[in-house]
């Protein structure tokens, strides 16, 4: 597997990658330090993109091919008018989920919501769940 750029949640700069192209996302970037030694390490990743809306999902798999990392995000962008009647894109809703399978089989899930887009507060929560988020 290559170390090709696959920064989840960012707009790619340069040529677009094909969804089947190997990538190595920064899967620990939102993982709290106290949980790092309690998670199953993913060895391969697959990126699924939605082409009609800004949304994607990354699934990381362990050595047996079982899912052990999941990340997805969705953004709803609307055009708005500014004071000069110029259109500009504005975030009206955003949601991100990062999940890691723990060594005991449970999932540590980090959810981030922006229910009012750029005009509202970010709501974040960490929870333990029995299954991988869908």
C-alpha positions in Angstrom: 0.0 0.0 0.0 1.2 3.4 -0.8 1.1 6.5 1.3 -0.9 8.5 -1.2 -2.7 11.5 0.2 -6.2 10.8 1.5 -6.9 13.5 4.0 -10.5 12.9 5.0 -12.7 15.9 5.1 -10.5 18.2 3.0 -10.9 19.4 -0.5 -8.2 17.6 -2.6 -5.6 19.8 -4.3 -4.4 18.6 -7.6 -5.6 15.5 -9.5 -8.5 13.5 -8.1 -7.9 10.0 -6.9 -9.9 7.1 -8.1 -11.9 5.5 -5.2 -10.1 2.2 -5.7 -6.7 3.8 -5.4 -4.9 2.9 -2.1 -4.7 5.7 0.4 -3.6 6.1 4.0 -5.8 8.5 5.9 -4.8 10.1 9.1 -7.0 7.7 11.1 -5.7 8.7 14.5 -6.1 12.5 14.0 -9.3 12.7 16.1 -8.6 9.7 18.4 -8.0 10.8 22.0 -4.5 9.9 23.2 -5.8 7.8 26.1 -7.5 5.5 23.6 -4.7 5.0 21.1 -3.3 1.8 22.7 -6.8 0.3 23.0 -7.7 0.4 19.3 -7.3 -2.1 16.5 -4.9 -0.7 13.9 -6.3 -0.6 10.3 -4.0 -1.9 7.6 -6.0 -1.0 4.5 -8.5 1.7 3.6 -11.3 2.2 1.1 -12.8 5.6 0.3 -16.4 5.8 -0.9 -17.4 9.2 -2.3 -20.8 10.7 -3.1 -20.5 12.7 -6.3 -23.7 14.7 -6.0 -23.2 16.2 -2.6 -20.1 16.8 -0.5 -20.0 13.5 1.4 -17.6 10.6 1.7 -16.9 7.6 3.9 -13.6 5.8 4.7 -13.5 2.3 6.0 -10.3 0.9 7.5 -9.8 -2.9 7.8 -7.6 -5.0 10.0 -5.4 -7.9 9.0 -8.5 -10.2 8.8 -10.4 -7.8 6.6 -12.8 -6.8 9.3 -13.8 -3.1 9.7 -11.9 -1.4 12.5 -12.1 2.3 11.5 -14.9 4.3 10.0 -15.1 8.0 9.1 -17.7 9.9 7.2 -18.7 13.4 6.7 -21.5 15.3 5.0 -21.9 19.0 4.3 -25.0 20.8 3.0 -24.0 23.9 1.1 -26.4 26.5 -0.1 -26.0 29.6 -2.2 -26.8 32.9 -0.3 -26.9 36.5 -1.3 -24.6 39.0 0.5 -25.4 42.7 1.0 -24.3 43.5 -2.6 -26.5 40.8 -4.1 -23.6 38.6 -4.9 -24.0 34.8 -4.5 -21.7 32.9 -2.1 -21.6 29.3 -0.9 -22.5 28.9 2.8 -22.4 25.8 5.0 -26.0 25.2 6.3 -25.4 21.8 8.0 -22.4 19.7 8.6 -21.9 16.3 10.2 -18.7 14.1 10.8 -18.3 10.8 12.5 -15.1 9.1 13.4 -15.2 5.6 14.9 -12.5 3.1 16.0 -13.0 -0.5 17.0 -11.5 -1.2 20.4 -9.6 -4.3 21.4 -12.7 -5.5 23.3 -15.0 -5.2 20.3 -16.8 -2.1 21.2 -16.6 1.1 19.0 -15.4 4.5 20.2 -17.5 7.0 18.3 -16.7 10.7 17.9 -19.6 12.7 16.4 -19.4 16.4 15.4 -22.5 18.3 14.3 -22.9 21.8 12.9 -26.7 21.8 12.9 -26.9 25.5 11.8 -23.8 25.5 9.6 -21.5 28.5 9.8 -24.0 30.4 12.0 -24.2 27.9 14.8 -22.0 26.2 17.4 -20.2 23.0 16.8 -21.6 20.1 18.9 -19.2 17.2 19.6 -19.6 14.1 21.6 -17.6 10.9 22.3 -19.5 7.7 23.0 -19.0 3.9 23.2 -21.3 1.8 21.0 -21.7 -1.9 20.3 -21.6 -1.5 16.5 -19.9 0.4 13.8 -21.9 3.5 12.8 -23.8 3.1 9.6 
